[in-house]
């Protein structure tokens, strides 16, 4: 069993050689959706913070923030 708190960015990868089975359950009748690109780059998070949590360098992050409307 894996529980993700509401609003936490996450992803799952099936590393096995067999199909995976999931039973999602949501705490709301109308669950939301966050697109990772916009969540990371269309914001005012510090470029250094994003660089520490991704494999991107500062130049790439600033370019993506410029395209997606984030604060550089």
N, C-alpha and C positions, 0 to 999 in steps of 0.2 A: 504494500500500500504506500502510495506517495501522496502527500497533501501539499498543495501549493497555496500560500496565502493569497488573498484577493489582491490583484495589482502587481504581483511579483512577475517579472519577466522570466520566462523559462522555456526550455525546449526539451524534447525527448528524442532519443535515438535508440532504435532497436538494434543492438549489437549482435544479437543471436542469429542463427541461420534459419529460424522458424518464425512464422507469423506471430505477431504480438496481439494481445487482446486487452482492450481498455474499457473501463466502465466509468466515464466521466460523470461527475456530479457537481452542480453549481449551487451557490448559496442564494441565487437570485433567479427569478423566472425569466429574466432578460439579461443573460451574461454579456459582458462586453468583449471587445477584441482590441488588442494593441498590436500595431505593426512595428516590428523591431526597429526598422530604419528610422521611422519618425520618432519613436520613443527615445532613441539614442542621440539623434542629430537635429531634431526640430525642438530644441529646448535651450535653456540657459545654463546647463551643466558645464563646469569647467572642462576645457579641452584636455587638461592634464589628468583629470579624473577618468574621463572616457578612455584615454590612452592606457591608463593603468589597468582597466578592466577589459580591454580588448587587445587584439594583436595589431592594431593600427597605430601608425605614427601621427604626430601632431599635424603634419601637413595634410595627410589624408583626411583626418577628422575635420580640419578647417574647411577643406574643399567640400566635403559632404554637408557640413553645416551651412555653407554658402548656398548650395543647391537646394537644400530642404528648408531653409529659412531659420536655422538656429542662430543663436548668438555666438559669435566667434570670440 
